[in-house]
Amino acid sequence: MKKNYVLDTNVLLHDPGALLSFEDNTVVVPIYVIEEIDTFKKQLSELGRNAREVSRRLDEYRRLGQLSRGVPLENGGHLRVILDPQSNTFDGGSRSVDDALLRIAKTLQAGEPDVPVILVTKDTNLRIKADALELAAEDFEADQVRLSEISSRQREMKVDSSVIEDFLKTGTMAIPPGEFEPNTYLNLLDSKDGGRSVLARVNLRDGVVQRLKPLRDEVFGLKPHNREQYFALDALMDDEIKLVTLMGKAGSGKTLLALAAGLHKTRNEGTYLKMLVSRPIFPLGRDVGYLPGRIEEKLDPWMQPIYDNLEFLLESQQGKKHPPSIDKLMSTGILGIEPLTYIRGRSMPNQFILVDEAQNLTPLEVKTIVSRVGEGTKIVLTGDPTQIDNPYVDAASNGFNHLVQRFRGVPLAAHVELVKGERSALAELASDIL
């Protein structure tokens, strides 16, 4: 049965491609949505870019016919831009846009009683209002990936003692029966009580399970404190794995581990020419352009957690010859700290890239960032989907979840979930209890 989907502004700002996400049904864009999008188009943020993209797409569809009567979409559906039936003009200053959207949806419902009308909005309160008016309302779920849908790439398996012995001697073994994704991490337990355990990773490319290399030395002054951190360092230090996603709660060490691996790979080994560190800055308020000073001074409020972790790592190098400093690393070009805004449109070869707090990114932003990766570059994204600061994404629609899900089954990618906090005993209790 055909349906009428009435889109709220936040849906199009979240994903300009939402117009094509409703199969062969009719997509209705109220005139109030066009006016709200117009207020965002001059912004230099991702919202501004999305607003401009929506306007361009609507203008292209306008050439196919009169939008008020409906024009065909590529997926077989139709697009309509409609006025408020009570005014035929926009008067956003004297009325609530939410109320206007509800009124338009109710008018469509009364005019076409045989065609279901569904209001699509990411605004929870608007969905509640719609329900009170007996209107069907949905969140935009085309790109949602819930935490329960992100399968863990870490398993425990019991095997015979003889298998453990052979595995320790050869370093490889046949993949056990069952389905395994590339770079699934295993904890192989001796079937005898009190037996040994061995950490391993599934290598589907070679068709074997390979033993994780023992970390004989520290990675830039850091050693793993638990099994999951060991898994994370293995993925971070393997140059064949080009995309690493680390998910974990606050204090689990995901950012610290990534920074340590990046500094080791760039400064100590020279595998990469530069380590580039970035994190979203928009969730905390204004764009960096509104703050005084040089770019480094503008970034300080947002990048302070990165500096804190770097200082912790660099303190471990003080007893060594020619210990580095943050200023020295940056002046020599080994370390770069930049806002995500400046990554757009670039090509970045031979770099170790860390994107911190990636749970605050939209799927489109994540695509923009990962598509900038050049030859010889490794990119790491860290995130905690339970801590969302960006009002335009949530625990299911953020770009971090989207990336993890889409790269399942890709040998170039590895995903590790850090489950234990290691910051301090108090921080771990606070994370679990509060």
C-alpha positions as MATLAB code, in Angstrom:
seq = 'MKKNYVLDTNVLLHDPGALLSFEDNTVVVPIYVIEEIDTFKKQLSELGRNAREVSRRLDEYRRLGQLSRGVPLENGGHLRVILDPQSNTFDGGSRSVDDALLRIAKTLQAGEPDVPVILVTKDTNLRIKADALELAAEDFEADQVRLSEISSRQREMKVDSSVIEDFLKTGTMAIPPGEFEPNTYLNLLDSKDGGRSVLARVNLRDGVVQRLKPLRDEVFGLKPHNREQYFALDALMDDEIKLVTLMGKAGSGKTLLALAAGLHKTRNEGTYLKMLVSRPIFPLGRDVGYLPGRIEEKLDPWMQPIYDNLEFLLESQQGKKHPPSIDKLMSTGILGIEPLTYIRGRSMPNQFILVDEAQNLTPLEVKTIVSRVGEGTKIVLTGDPTQIDNPYVDAASNGFNHLVQRFRGVPLAAHVELVKGERSALAELASDIL';
ca = [
       0.000    0.000    0.000;
       1.280    3.471   -0.922;
       2.055    5.856    1.919;
       2.672    9.572    2.429;
       5.822   10.303    4.437;
       5.972   13.849    5.823;
       9.601   14.778    6.570;
      10.766   17.055    9.358;
      13.728   19.410    8.850;
      16.041   17.423   11.104;
      15.696   14.341    8.897;
      17.037   16.139    5.817;
      19.757   17.912    7.790;
      20.827   14.554    9.191;
      20.899   12.885    5.766;
      20.255   14.772    2.501;
      19.764   11.398    0.830;
      16.687   10.744    2.969;
      14.483   11.771    0.031;
      15.309    8.410   -1.561;
      14.885    6.288    1.568;
      11.155    5.593    1.328;
      10.952    3.204   -1.631;
       8.069    3.883   -4.045;
       5.995    5.985   -1.638;
       5.329    9.734   -1.687;
       7.758   11.957    0.206;
       6.141   15.188    1.390;
       8.338   18.175    2.280;
       6.312   21.004    3.880;
       7.230   24.559    2.899;
       8.167   25.226    6.522;
      10.974   22.675    6.196;
      12.363   24.542    3.167;
      12.359   27.776    5.186;
      14.135   26.153    8.126;
      16.752   24.623    5.834;
      17.349   28.094    4.398;
      18.416   29.325    7.837;
      21.199   26.712    7.982;
      22.646   26.991    4.472;
      25.177   29.738    5.275;
      26.772   27.813    8.118;
      30.245   26.374    7.535;
      29.433   23.302    9.624;
      28.271   19.890    8.429;
      24.699   21.077    8.984;
      25.320   23.932    6.579;
      26.760   21.600    3.962;
      23.793   19.275    4.324;
      21.377   22.184    4.030;
      23.016   23.341    0.805;
      22.960   19.799   -0.551;
      19.233   19.469    0.182;
      18.551   22.771   -1.592;
      20.537   21.662   -4.644;
      18.689   18.362   -4.830;
      15.296   19.985   -4.517;
      16.209   22.472   -7.249;
      17.197   19.594   -9.547;
      13.869   17.860   -8.919;
      12.093   21.162   -9.628;
      13.261   20.885  -13.218;
      11.291   17.664  -13.602;
       7.957   19.354  -13.004;
       5.942   21.300  -10.483;
       6.939   20.237   -6.981;
       3.528   21.133   -5.573;
       1.936   18.523   -7.840;
       4.681   15.950   -7.365;
       7.707   14.852   -9.376;
       9.107   11.335   -9.829;
      12.083   10.106   -7.802;
      14.750    7.727   -9.065;
      13.580    4.929   -6.758;
      10.036    4.940   -8.114;
       8.560    7.205   -5.464;
       7.281   10.761   -5.728;
       8.289   14.041   -4.116;
       5.906   16.839   -3.172;
       6.566   20.235   -1.611;
       3.327   21.551   -0.129;
       2.135   24.783    1.469;
       0.166   25.115    4.670;
      -3.459   24.614    3.598;
      -4.562   27.217    6.149;
      -2.345   30.082    4.945;
      -0.652   29.197    1.595;
       2.312   31.248    2.830;
       5.054   30.821    5.383;
       4.662   32.780    8.572;
       7.168   31.017   10.801;
       7.511   33.945   13.190;
       3.949   33.733   14.460;
       3.409   30.028   14.640;
       5.179   26.850   15.753;
       6.766   24.934   12.912;
       6.095   21.686   14.789;
       2.414   22.547   15.027;
       2.366   23.433   11.339;
       3.861   20.054   10.412;
       1.241   18.289   12.519;
      -1.503   20.327   10.882;
      -0.227   19.512    7.392;
      -0.038   15.813    8.252;
      -3.591   15.855    9.627;
      -4.837   17.634    6.485;
      -3.205   14.995    4.269;
      -4.756   12.289    6.405;
      -8.240   13.830    6.071;
      -7.863   14.442    2.336;
      -6.658   10.919    1.522;
      -8.139    8.649    4.215;
      -7.150    5.505    2.313;
      -3.454    6.470    2.167;
      -1.528    6.160    5.464;
       0.277    9.338    6.544;
       3.494    8.979    8.557;
       5.384   11.878   10.097;
       9.138   11.192   10.058;
      11.147   13.181   12.589;
      14.154   12.774   14.841;
      12.451   15.008   17.406;
      11.178   12.785   20.218;
       8.725   15.371   21.525;
       7.213   15.896   18.085;
       6.615   12.152   17.801;
       4.834   12.276   21.163;
       2.658   15.175   19.976;
       1.807   13.263   16.806;
       0.764   10.232   18.810;
      -1.531   12.393   20.933;
      -3.196   13.560   17.695;
      -3.543    9.968   16.476;
      -0.926   10.488   13.787;
       1.598    7.791   12.920;
       5.139    9.036   13.612;
       8.531    7.388   13.173;
      12.170    8.141   13.728;
      14.332    8.152   10.616;
      15.876    4.685   10.791;
      17.441    4.201    7.366;
      20.931    4.392    8.838;
      20.324    3.184   12.381;
      22.561    0.509   13.848;
      21.698   -0.361   17.429;
      24.373   -1.522   19.834;
      22.698   -4.911   20.095;
      23.209   -5.338   16.336;
      26.970   -4.802   16.515;
      28.234   -8.307   16.971;
      31.259   -8.762   19.176;
      34.412   -9.808   17.337;
      35.808  -11.403   20.502;
      35.145  -14.999   21.588;
      36.241  -17.545   24.140;
      36.681  -21.123   22.933;
      37.669  -24.286   24.753;
      40.072  -26.618   22.922;
      41.990  -29.761   23.791;
      45.356  -29.508   25.521;
      47.059  -31.067   22.497;
      45.673  -28.311   20.276;
      47.061  -25.679   22.649;
      50.471  -27.380   22.623;
      50.633  -27.567   18.824;
      49.385  -23.991   18.525;
      52.117  -22.696   20.843;
      54.758  -24.488   18.767;
      53.600  -23.500   15.288;
      51.815  -20.214   15.936;
      48.923  -21.156   13.654;
      46.030  -23.589   13.555;
      43.075  -24.411   11.337;
      39.990  -22.250   11.762;
      37.511  -24.098   14.026;
      34.079  -25.039   12.659;
      31.586  -22.205   12.616;
      31.259  -18.738   11.119;
      33.961  -16.195   11.805;
      34.361  -12.643   10.569;
      37.805  -11.411    9.527;
      40.020  -10.397   12.461;
      37.830  -12.021   15.098;
      39.840  -12.218   18.319;
      39.863  -15.476   20.275;
      40.768  -16.498   23.774;
      41.618  -20.198   23.411;
      41.145  -21.971   26.727;
      42.573  -25.363   27.619;
      39.613  -27.682   28.167;
      41.291  -28.948   31.350;
      40.466  -26.949   34.447;
      43.296  -24.617   35.322;
      44.890  -25.050   31.913;
      46.596  -22.409   29.853;
      44.963  -19.893   27.586;
      46.279  -18.359   24.378;
      45.170  -15.185   22.598;
      44.690  -15.449   18.843;
      43.139  -13.793   15.809;
      41.247  -15.300   12.870;
      43.081  -14.591    9.621;
      40.588  -15.426    6.879;
      42.946  -14.192    4.185;
      45.396  -17.022    4.937;
      42.698  -19.355    6.238;
      44.245  -19.821    9.682;
      44.004  -18.768   13.297;
      47.240  -17.021   14.220;
      48.711  -16.518   17.658;
      49.026  -12.931   18.787;
      52.616  -11.807   18.991;
      53.767  -11.370   22.593;
      54.456   -7.747   23.482;
      58.008   -8.041   24.762;
      58.480   -4.290   24.876;
      56.219   -1.416   25.771;
      54.407    0.439   23.025;
      55.581    3.981   23.656;
      55.663    3.348   27.379;
      52.384    1.469   27.436;
      51.496   -2.164   28.109;
      48.007   -3.689   27.949;
      46.244   -4.102   31.296;
      43.666   -6.605   30.124;
      42.838   -8.987   27.301;
      40.800   -6.509   25.265;
      43.578   -3.919   25.385;
      45.920   -6.636   24.085;
      43.508   -7.208   21.190;
      43.372   -3.474   20.521;
      47.157   -3.094   20.416;
      47.426   -6.063   18.066;
      45.038   -4.408   15.608;
      46.694   -1.016   16.013;
      50.199   -2.362   15.415;
      49.321   -4.545   12.402;
      50.070   -2.538    9.248;
      47.888   -4.858    7.156;
      44.805   -3.655    9.017;
      43.987   -0.221    7.607;
      40.828    0.581    9.605;
      40.510    0.034   13.352;
      37.440    0.907   15.415;
      37.767    0.875   19.195;
      34.566    0.990   21.230;
      34.511    1.300   24.988;
      33.292    3.269   27.957;
      35.127    6.176   29.512;
      38.456    5.142   30.997;
      38.806    1.917   29.015;
      41.980    3.229   27.337;
      40.821    3.411   23.724;
      42.264    6.887   23.033;
      45.458    6.283   25.001;
      46.160    3.002   23.202;
      45.589    4.582   19.789;
      47.889    7.512   20.582;
      50.619    5.198   21.880;
      50.456    3.023   18.763;
      50.450    6.074   16.496;
      53.487    7.645   18.164;
      55.341    4.336   18.065;
      54.559    3.804   14.389;
      55.516    7.333   13.363;
      58.337    8.459   15.650;
      59.955    5.144   16.603;
      59.415    2.936   13.548;
      58.875    5.510   10.802;
      56.129    3.376    9.259;
      54.034    6.507    8.736;
      55.195   10.021    7.971;
      52.806   11.720   10.369;
      50.198   11.085   13.037;
      47.094   13.224   12.573;
      44.717   13.499   15.541;
      41.259   15.009   15.295;
      37.937   14.999   17.096;
      34.539   16.654   16.601;
      34.354   20.187   17.957;
      30.777   21.169   17.096;
      28.947   19.295   19.878;
      30.278   21.718   22.501;
      28.839   24.789   20.812;
      30.351   27.270   18.403;
      32.645   26.670   15.464;
      36.357   27.413   15.981;
      36.107   30.416   13.681;
      34.259   32.397   16.377;
      37.060   32.051   18.924;
      40.017   34.475   19.047;
      43.613   33.537   18.404;
      45.571   31.134   16.219;
      44.147   27.751   15.190;
      46.117   26.013   17.976;
      44.596   28.353   20.577;
      41.123   27.876   19.141;
      41.439   24.105   19.360;
      42.744   23.964   22.939;
      39.333   23.725   24.697;
      38.273   20.772   22.532;
      41.627   19.043   22.237;
      42.659   19.190   25.901;
      41.809   15.486   26.471;
      44.189   14.640   23.623;
      46.947   16.792   25.132;
      46.408   15.145   28.536;
      46.882   11.680   27.041;
      49.909   12.788   25.027;
      51.567   14.286   28.108;
      50.977   11.034   29.992;
      52.664    9.043   27.224;
      55.562   11.489   26.771;
      56.325   11.443   30.497;
      57.246    7.763   30.106;
      59.975    8.792   27.643;
      61.729   11.260   29.963;
      64.418    8.803   31.000;
      65.347    8.034   27.401;
      67.745    9.817   25.079;
      66.258   12.907   23.418;
      62.780   12.651   24.960;
      60.160   14.290   22.760;
      57.687   17.010   23.672;
      54.327   17.883   22.139;
      55.712   21.138   20.716;
      58.719   19.353   19.226;
      56.587   16.629   17.677;
      54.327   19.240   16.119;
      57.144   21.520   14.905;
      58.909   18.599   13.192;
      55.678   17.530   11.481;
      55.449   14.149   13.192;
      52.264   15.124   15.030;
      49.333   17.142   13.751;
      46.180   18.081   15.688;
      43.430   19.483   13.482;
      39.650   19.966   13.517;
      37.633   17.596   11.368;
      36.467   20.582    9.321;
      39.902   20.823    7.699;
      39.992   17.175    6.626;
      37.229   17.582    4.062;
      38.482   17.570    0.471;
      42.000   16.378    1.316;
      43.912   13.244    0.401;
      46.136   11.958    3.199;
      48.699    9.283    2.243;
      51.180    7.551    4.557;
      49.635    8.819    7.788;
      48.370    7.360   11.022;
      45.008    9.072   11.566;
      43.116    9.029   14.856;
      39.530   10.309   15.027;
      38.491   10.485   18.660;
      34.883   10.695   19.958;
      33.585    9.378   16.625;
      30.192    8.563   18.158;
      29.336   12.253   17.698;
      29.673   12.049   13.912;
      26.921   11.405   11.395;
      27.238    8.549    8.874;
      27.887   11.124    6.136;
      30.696   12.733    8.136;
      32.317    9.357    8.760;
      32.114    8.595    5.040;
      33.733   11.949    4.265;
      36.587   11.268    6.681;
      37.344    7.656    5.731;
      37.158    8.466    2.017;
      40.050   10.924    2.535;
      42.429    8.068    3.413;
      45.303    7.852    0.925;
      47.712    5.069    0.018;
      49.648    3.673    2.969;
      47.431    5.348    5.593;
      45.899    3.697    8.649;
      42.837    5.255   10.284;
      41.577    4.602   13.800;
      38.204    5.725   15.151;
      37.362    5.547   18.831;
      33.907    5.969   20.287;
      31.459    5.327   23.084;
      27.931    5.210   21.605;
      26.427    5.575   25.079;
      27.842    9.114   25.386;
      26.369   11.252   22.602;
      26.824   15.029   22.695;
      25.677   15.829   19.159;
      21.922   16.623   19.227;
      21.509   15.401   15.632;
      22.572   11.789   16.248;
      21.825    9.214   18.907;
      23.067    5.839   20.117;
      21.651    4.151   17.005;
      22.099    6.711   14.221;
      25.681    7.846   14.822;
      28.387    7.354   12.233;
      30.588    5.191   14.459;
      27.989    2.408   14.680;
      27.306    2.809   10.976;
      30.982    2.325   10.120;
      31.427   -0.707   12.372;
      28.392   -2.437   10.860;
      29.205   -1.628    7.225;
      32.781   -2.902    7.517;
      31.826   -6.272    8.947;
      33.425   -8.990    6.871;
      36.149   -6.708    5.459;
      39.680   -8.101    6.024;
      41.193   -4.594    6.075;
      39.120   -3.665    9.141;
      39.213   -4.737   12.789;
      36.815   -3.877   15.602;
      37.625   -4.253   19.297;
      35.297   -3.618   22.211;
      37.015   -2.563   25.436;
      34.814   -3.600   28.332;
      36.861   -2.785   31.430;
      37.828    0.648   32.679;
      41.490    1.045   33.614;
      41.650    4.754   34.496;
      41.286    4.118   38.229;
      39.253    2.008   40.624;
      37.061    5.018   41.454;
      36.478    5.890   37.787;
      35.475    2.290   37.078;
      33.005    2.311   39.968;
      31.572    5.638   38.823;
      31.090    4.307   35.289;
      29.305    1.192   36.556;
      27.288    2.592   39.462;
      26.295    6.135   38.528;
];
